[in-house]
Amino acid sequence: MATRWSIVSGVAAAALIWGAAAAQAEPVQLTLWHMEQPPQRVARVQELIDAFNKSHPDIAVKQEPQSWGEIYAKAPAAIAAGNAPDLLFAIPDFTPILKDLGALQPVDGFVRQLDAEHHFVPSALAPYSYDGGVWAVPLYNMAMSLWYRKSVFEKAGLKPPKTWSEWKAAAEKLTADGRYGIGLPANKQLYTDQTVYDLMVNAGAADIYNPDGTLRFDNPQTVKAYDFYKELYQFSAADAPGWTWGEAEACFASGGCGMILQFTVISTYDSQAEGDAQDLGVAPIPHADDRKESGTIAYSNAVMILAKDEAKRKAAETFIAWLLEPETYGRFLNMEPGLFLPVTADGAKAKSLWSDPLVVKYKPQIEAMIANSRNGALFGFTGGHSFPSIAAISAQNILAETLQKIVVDEMSAADAVKAGQARMQEAVR
């Protein structure tokens, strides 16, 4: 008969063997794709990944930065080839593409747990909640504002414009001495979609869809927005038709543009404009004269879980939950201070957010951006509705294409908007 000691010794030996085997087991490998390519953002993501991997030795996350210009085609191709990432960053009109491919599982339960702990801003979660599920976890918000130089406005005797008539007058007055009053893009790409939609929101044309899912792009408010864009565009830089976000920032920082519509990329301004925080004005985007409140385009950025394996899915949830912890979350948001805005209540108050030196320096501007984002909207996700077919419209940059017909082809706004709705109807069939 075995003695008590021999039984205990056997159990202990088995535990040691099991422990050694577990220690030698490979950690769960996770691949993260994101489209935040600027070097400082990649570096900050890597810092966070290194910290997470060190504190979670059973999980190993690696990042593979991608491009927004390629991801709409690259991600579906990777899924078809069986080599998709486990985690992939998203914006609302990108997620439906992968959902329709069957690449996503709903994350309702996980999001409920996170919401109970951190309290998501409802507008950040809404664009990912449709068809009976939640398809991505919100990570950060982005919203546009009107940027202006306080010293330039004071010298010209101007105040930040609140209405379109004031805005046009300011742009005209600032167009002098080699400076353009405003910098606006006009090419067929995402930045132009965004600036056009800024004007649509402020004309009362935020809703591209009717509640029943039919398109309502062709309406008087939309025409009004495009007409006014053309009026402002005459005070824009000569090479502005080919601009993306970076060219607008550079024109503003150099003093070549009196105003721009921009997300709050504080680091660019700080490095290119002598770091003069006192001179940077951030204001709500002006609204049409017959409107009472300003709005803006706002993007709730999120992360999708593509991993099918249960161990990988649990590891992915662990990583996301770690990112959203207040002591970590501010460091994540501050990979681009001011651009990435909090989507949780405790994240908005996190010491890790407000203690960053650049955030301390530009605190008033960042607070203004957060305030402006509360009136944010995104085409295809307004009025409490989500219309996944917007992905096809956005992927073809039809808002920007419509503008090109007006400023390049000299089509009337009414005719261009009518043609734009026809293009949208064709795209969503």
N, C-alpha and C positions, 0 to 999 in steps of 0.2 A: 504494500500500500504506500502511495506517495506521501511523504511528509508535508506538513504545512509549509515548511521552508522551501522545499523543492517546487511546490506549486507557485509560491510567490516569486521564486527565482525565475521560474519559467515564464510567468506573466511579464516580469520585468525585462527579461531577455527579449521576449516578443515585442514589447513596447519599444525597446531600443532599436530592434531591427526595423520595425515599422517606421519609427522616427527617422532613422537613417535613410530609409527608402524615400520617405516623404521629402527629406531635406535635399535628396539628390534629384527629385522630380523636377522636370522643367516647369518654369512659371508659365501661366497662361499668356500667350502672346497676343497683343492687340495692335492693329495698325490703324492709325488715325490719319485721315485726309482732311485738310482744311485749305482754304483759299486765301489765307493771310500771308502773302508772300514777302512783304517788306522785311529786310534782314532783322530789324529789331524785334519784330513780332515773332518771327521764327525762333529767335534767340530766347525770348521770354517763354514761349511755349515749351522749348527744350528745358529751360530751368525748372518749370513746373513738372514736366514729365520726369526729370531726374529726381526731383524731390518725392514725387509720388512713388516711383519705382523703388526708391530707397526705403520708404516707409511701408511698402507693400511688396515684399520680396516674392510673393506668390503670383505677381502680375508684372508683365513687362510691356510697357506701351512704347511704341515708336511712332514718330510723325513723318508724313510724306507730303510736303506742301504741294498744292496744285494751283491751277489758274482758273479764274472765273471764265475766262475766254474759251477754255477747253472742257470744263467739267461737265457741261450739259451733254456733250457727246461722249466724253471719256468714261463717266460713271456707268451709263447703260452698257457700254462696250465691256467694261470690267465685270459687270454683273453677268453678262452673257457668257464671258470667258471663264467664269468661276473664280476670278481673283479680285473680287471687290474688297474694299477695306472693311474693317469691323465697325468703325465710327466715321461719320462723314458730316461735316458742317453743312448747314443749309440755310436758305432763305425761303419764305413761304411759297414762291412760285416754282422752286426747284423740287421741293419735297413731293408734290403730286406725281412728278415724272417717275420717281423711283417706286412710289406706292403702286402706281398702275402696272409696274413691272413685277409686282409681287415681292419686291426686295425688302419691304418693311413689315415689321410686326408692331402692333399698337403698343404704346408705352403708358397707357392710362393709369395702371396701378402704381407704377414707379413715379409718375408725375404727381399723383395724389399724395404719395408719401413726401415728396420734396415740397409740395405746396403747403402741406400741414406744418412743415418745419420752417420754411423760408418765406412763404407767401408770395407767389408770383403776381406780377402786375397782370391783371386779366387781359389787357389788350395785347400783351406779349404772347400769351398762350392761345388766344382765339384763332390766329391764322393756321395753327397746326391741329385744330380740333374740328373734324368733319367726318362724314361717312361712318359715324358710330365709334370713332376712336380718336386717340391723340397720337400723332405720328412722329413727333420730335420733341426734344426737351429744350425749351428756351434757354439761351446762355447770355445774350446781350442785345441791347437795342441800339439803333443808329437813327438819327433824325437830322434833317437839314435845318439851317438857319441862314439868315442874312448876315454876312460878314461885312464890316466897314471899318475904316480907320477913323478913330475919334478926332485926331488932329486935322485930318483932311476935311472932315465934315465941319469942324469948328471954323477952320479957315474960310470955308465956302459959305458960312452962315447957315448951315443945314442941321436939322435934327433927324434922327432915324425915321425913315418914312413908315407910316402905318397903313396908308391906302395906296392904291395903284396910281392915282393922279399925283400924289406926293412922290411916289417912287420914280415915275417917269420924269418929273421935274428935277429930281435929284440927279438921276442918270445924265440928263441933258446938261445940267450945270457943271457936273464933274468931268464932262468930256471936253478937256481943254489942256493945253500945255503938254501935249504928248501922252496924256492919260485918257483912257477910256472910262466912261462912267460906270460900266458894268461888264463883266465877262460872262457870256452865255454860250454854251455849245450848241451845235446844230447838226452833228453827224449822227449816223444811225448806230447808236450804241447805248449802253445802260445809263451813262451820266445824263444824256439828253432825255431819255425816258423819265429820269428822276426830276430834272428841272422843269420839264413840261408838266409833270404831275403836280409839282408844287403850285403852279399857276392854276391848274384845274381844281385842286382842293380849295384854293382861295377865290375861286369863281363860283363855288357851289356845285362843282362837277366831279366830286370825289367818287361817286358811284358809276362805274363803267357798266355794271349789270343792274337790271331790275331785280326785285326780290324773287321773281319766278325763274331767274337764270337767263332771261333774254338780255341781249345787249342794248344799252342805252347811251353808247358813246356819242352818237349823233344827236346832240341836243343844243339849245342856244347857249347854255353855260359853257359847254366845251368849246364851241366856236368863239365865244368871248375870250376864253383863256388863250387860245391860239392867236387870236387877233392881237391881244395885248403882248404876247411873247414877241410877235413880229415888231411891234412898236418899240419895245425895249431893246431888241436885237440890233437896231440901227446905232445904238451907243456902245456896241460891243467891239472887241478887238477884231482886226482884219483876219487874223488866222484862227479865230475862235471856232469856225466850223469843224475843225479837226481835233478840238480839245477833248481830253478826259479830265478826271479830277486833278491830276498832278499839274497840268498846264494852268488850270484856273488858280490853284494855290500859288504857283510861281508868279503869275501875273499880279495877284493881289499882294504877295509878300514883297515884290520888287517895287510896288507903287504904281504899276502900269494899269491896274484896274481899281476903280474906286470902290466897287462892291462886287461880291460874288455870292452865289448860292452854294453852300458847302456844308458837309458834315464837319464836325469840330476836330480836325486833325491838328491838335495843338503842337505836336512835336515838329511838324513841318513849319508852321508859322514861327515857332521859337528859334529854329535854326536858320531860317531864311530872312527873317524880318527884325534882326538885331535883338530879338528876345524881349521886345517892349510890350509887356503884358498890359500896361496902362493904356496903350493905344489901340488895342484890339476890341472892337465893338461886336457883340453878338446879339442880334435882335430877332423877333418873330418875322417871318416872311410877310410882307404887306398883303393885305386882302383887297378885293374889289371894293370900289367905293360904296356899293349897295350892300356890302356884308358888314357884320359887326365884330367878327372874331377871326384871327389868323389861324391857319393850320399849316401842316407840313407833311412831307412824305416821311414815313418812319418804317424801318425794317427791324422786325424781331428776328435776330439770327439764332439758330438752334443747332442741335446736334442730333443726327439720326443714328439709330443702332441697326446695322445691317447684319451683324453676326447671327447665324442660325444656331450654332452650337450653344448649349445651355451654359456651359462653363464660361464661354466667352461673353455671353450676354450678361451674366452675373458680374463678371470682371468689368465689363463696360459700364454697368450701373454703378459699381464701386468707384470708378474713376470719375464719372460725371458728378456723383454725390460729393466727392472730395473737392472737385473744382468749385462747387457752389457753397462750400463752407465759408463763412465770412472771413476767417483768417487767411483763406486761400483766394477767395473770389476777387478781392480788390487787386491782387497781384495779376490775376488773369485779365481783368478789365484794363489794367494799366499797361498792357502790352502796347496800347495806343491810347494814352490819356485823353479823355474828352470825347473820343470817337465812340468808344464802346461804353454804353450806358447801362446801369444795373437794371435787371428785370425782376429782382426780388426785393422785398421790404427790408430785410436785414442786410442785404448787400448794399443798399443805398446808404446805409448808416455805418458800414464797416470801416474800421480804422485802417485796414489794409488798403482801402480805396482812397481815403482822404489824406493819408500821410505821405503819399508819393510827392516828391519835391516839385514836379511839374504841375501836379494837381493843386498843390498849395499855392503855387505861383499864379495859376489861372483859375482859381476857385470861382470867382464871380461869373466868368464865361461858361464854365462847366455847369454851374447851377442854372444859368440861363438856358443852356442846351437841354438840361433835364426838364426844366419847366416847359420849354417849347415842345418837347417830345410827347407831353401829355395830350397834345392836340394832334397827334400823328395819325396818319391813315396810309393805307397801301392798296393800290389798285387790285381789285379782285377779292379784297378781304375787308369790306366795309359794311356798315349797317347791321352788324351782327351776323353776316353771311360769309361763307367761304365758297369760292367758285374755283375748283382746281383747274378748270379749263383755261384760266388766266396764264398758266404755264406756257401754253402754245403762243399766246399773244405776246408775252414778255420775251420768250426766246427769239421771236422775230423782230423785236424792237419796233412794234407798230406805232407806238406813241411817237417815237423819234422819226420814223419814216413819214408819218403824217406831217410833222413839222418841216421836214425837208421839202415836201411838195410846196409848202408855203414860202419858205425863205430862199430856196434854190430854184424851184420850178415856177415860182410866182403864181401858184394856184390860189384862188381865194380860200380863206379859212373854211367857209361853209362847204365848198366843194371838196376840200382836202379831208375834212372831218367825215363827210359822207363816204368818201372813198376809203377812209380809215375804218369805218364800221364794216364796210363790205369786206375788207381784208381780214378783219377780226372774225367775221362770220365764216369766212373761208378757212381760217386757221383752226377754229374750234370744232369743225365738222368731224 
